[in-house]
Amino acid sequence: MSRIEISRLGKRFGNTDVLHGVDLTVEAGELVTLLGPSGCGKTTTLRCVAGLERPDAGRIAIGGDEMASGDGRRFVAPERRNVGMVFQNYALWPHMTVFANVAYPLRVRRAPRREIGGRVMEALDAVGMAPYAERLVTQLSGGQAQRVALARAIVARPRVLLFDEPLSNLDARLRISMRQEVRAAHERTGTTSLYVTHDQEEAIALSDRVGVMRDGIIEQFGTPREIYERPATRFVATFVGFENVLPGTVCAGRPGALGVGLEPGGAVLWCDHDHSVASGRRAHLAIRAEDVLVGPEGSLDGPNVLTATLQSATYAGRQMEYVLGVEGLTITARTRHDALGAAGVEPGRSVGVALPPHALVPVGETKEDARALTPETAAPPSAGARGEPVPGAR
Amino acid sequence: MAGVPTAATGRLPRLAGAWRPSPSLAALCVIAVVLFLWPVVMLLYGAFRSAPPGVESGWTTDRFTAVFGSDSLWGSLLNSVLLSALIIGLGTALAIYFAWLVARTTTPLRRLVAPMMLVVFAIPPLFFILSWVLLGQQPVGSLNKLFQVVTGSEAAPLNIQSWYGMVAVGVMKVTAVEFLLLIGPFLALDSSMAEAARVSGSGRLRTFLQIEVPVLAPSILGVVILGFIVGLSLLDLPLVLGVPAGIDVLPTEIYRYIAARNPADYAGASTLSMLLVAIVLVLLVAQWRVLGNRQFSTVTGRGHRREPMDLGRWKYLGTAAIVLYGLVALVAPLAQFVLGSLQPYAGVYTNLTFDNYRAVFETPDLFNAFKNTLAIGLVSGFVASALAVWISLVARRPSSSPLRRLPDLTVWLLAAVPGITLGLGVLWAYLSVPGLKSLFATTWIVMIALIAGVTPIATRAVGGAVRQIGGELEESARVAGASSLRATVGIVVRLILPSFFAAWFLTFVLAAGNLDIPILLSSTENATVPTVAYDTYTTGNTAQAAATFCLLLASIVAVAAIGGLGSLLARRYLRRPRGAVRGPRLQHDPGLVDHGGGR
């Protein structure tokens, strides 16, 4: 049970800065995910924690012990950090059996010989791979290989578990069942875990808290629910699946709500918001396609009702997907098949569209914008507490 | 999926004749049999003939029983095995160390290693060996002289014509070959294997010994067996360094059956050759079995930017090893040969002169040998590389004809035939056929034998590239409307062109520097530089041999420079996408032979 503290972490490869001052604290026993597109620096951050990369700036501490300082004064070799790591491509050693792979961390730690057998089988049992102990790892399927890699990572009871996109080489169905394995391994060992992925569903389903990374910094850090429902920036909103982000400027306010004038049209939409924000500040409004209401012209009432031109309607299984032109902007809506009634869905038709205030999230263009929109940051949850399950995320 | 029914219906009517080879396969089979298989078969035939090739004779088993009954055989066999084992053991260890330095550490000067190894590899072996004779001869070798000048003593501590001399010179050369074969797998080794071990708590050295070396074990083992085969086949090294010290190995013994007996004992030489081929075949089968069962796939597409290790103070040990190797394997022999080519007489260091070069151009024999060597090297290299491309292309295309494996198999068999025995086989093959007899002692027969000699190497060099080109590329060209021929030429051949040129250069270097084959097949009219150099060495005129060799080396450098310039221009003006298909690679295929891994 050790917390991971990362402060002002910087790393450059050649002439490119990959990390621009990453700040992150993973509380003891917590599972934190770094989420972001490829090239955002999430894997580099993880590898700095593992000791596989030497940071150029900042500081990393595990359990209060300094592991690396950016000035190069201190750098603890990976084998002395007492961490376990699961690699994307499994990284099992092909010349050893399953048993020998899992036993390796114990052997190098000079665990007593009679203990090794029991502990290896315990770890293999935990991931359901005990019957395969004597197999060669080259005979395993991808899912089995990753289970063995997981067993190898936890067998020596490391202070910290690191996961580098461990599920991205697996097929979709396996990926979902393996999430549970990872979460179970984390909970059973009670270690502190840092997990890297580009899959937002995975991050939200798995983590206590999520840090969304972009261009070498953490753009937003919060519980899965916060990230999923209240993204702070346009980037985060898009990344967690908000189909619509409408540019605008704050133009009015009242307790619990914010009025935002859309650009270029100038229509004012109200969104629920707990903080007062000065007029004139830029703010985008993000809304998910399934929260947009669509109906025949004039049939909708309430706030934020606009008239739109139907650009296309696409059958999307349980729902219809409508692309609408509103005030010079394009909005995607996903709704029931009968939302437009019997009037038909031919393009060019005028329809009504409502953007409910509770579903509109004001987001900033940058991290600084976001701070102006939401002055105080949310307090971290207590250690080990997990965000409530988020509907639709699994 | 959509293509399946079409293909099936297209083939159905021809199903009855499916065993019949395509014209391309049939032609290739004929070439393979005549060029590759025939000499090997004739070697067997020759062992039981009572007279030399081309002379009327009957069957006999006399020589066969006599050779196996001779005392010298077992001594030579033991020497062969011992020499190979020593060379390969030391050479592999050095090669692994250098490959690891280059691939995984920040050792200063590591970037010099690959070019250095390429140059050592490209220097014709005889050049290298003769140069070391001049350096380490007893008592007048330059290093001995240097020792005497520096210490003032009369002693000559170095004797290169000895067991340790043979091993040392062999190791220098073999290290380069093994390095070039191993650097690919070392660079391709998935770094996460080592990283997983580090994170598991294993230190640097332990990770190297317990993870990296074992993961590479199949590659290393393949290279070791290959090196052992090369060691058993060596003729020039023991001929120059061992025979004067009374050390015989199988290839020198084969040579002596023909060169040192009057009349020459061709049947005896053939018998011994068969023994050598049999031993090599067993090793090849062993290699194939070992690799067939334990092919670890260690290369993954996505690799992290690896952080090379800083070894701290130890890295200077690596630097020292690199410098030392560069000195003994490259600088000293080259300097000695350049210096030697300028000496008026061997061992005289004053009055340096260009007379020897002038002599090369003025002596018709020498100049002819020089021209011959270039022509033979370029032509046989080109033919061998073209054949290799053809063979690889045929091998990858599915065919139900029982003949489809034949070209591949003959090449594989050919790899088990050391140079001197191949020369002997070619003698039997062409002199026993009345019409072909006129080829004897012409440049053509040397060329034909060299083509057969270097084709296995060329096949290894282009095979990887051909296999890398997925069938989809060709299929998409077919779907886009190209004919089979057009798809092959326009897409596949175009993509393997860089590998073809690399293979051509490689085989050119090997053919031009080869002594084992022309030593039996060429006459004074069509001698090559290595044979002339060997003759002049035996008669004591090393200075002119050195000058001829320096010219040959300069030509190799010139060919390389022209090739390099050509590929640079092609890349610039033809806008060839880089890295789509690279030159010959052996990462997964520590098979038979090497190539210039670093290109």
Interface residues (C-beta under 8 A of the other chain):
Chain A: F13 T43 R47 A50 G51 L52 E53 R54 A77 P78 E79 R80 R81 N82 V83 G84 M85 F87 Q88 N89 A91 L92 W93 P94 H95 Y104 P105 V108 R109 T138 A149 R152 A156 L162
Chain B: D190 S192 M193 E195 A196 A197 R198 V199 S200 G201 S202 G203 R204 R206 I211 P214 V215 A217 F296 S297 T298 T300 R302 H304 R305 E307
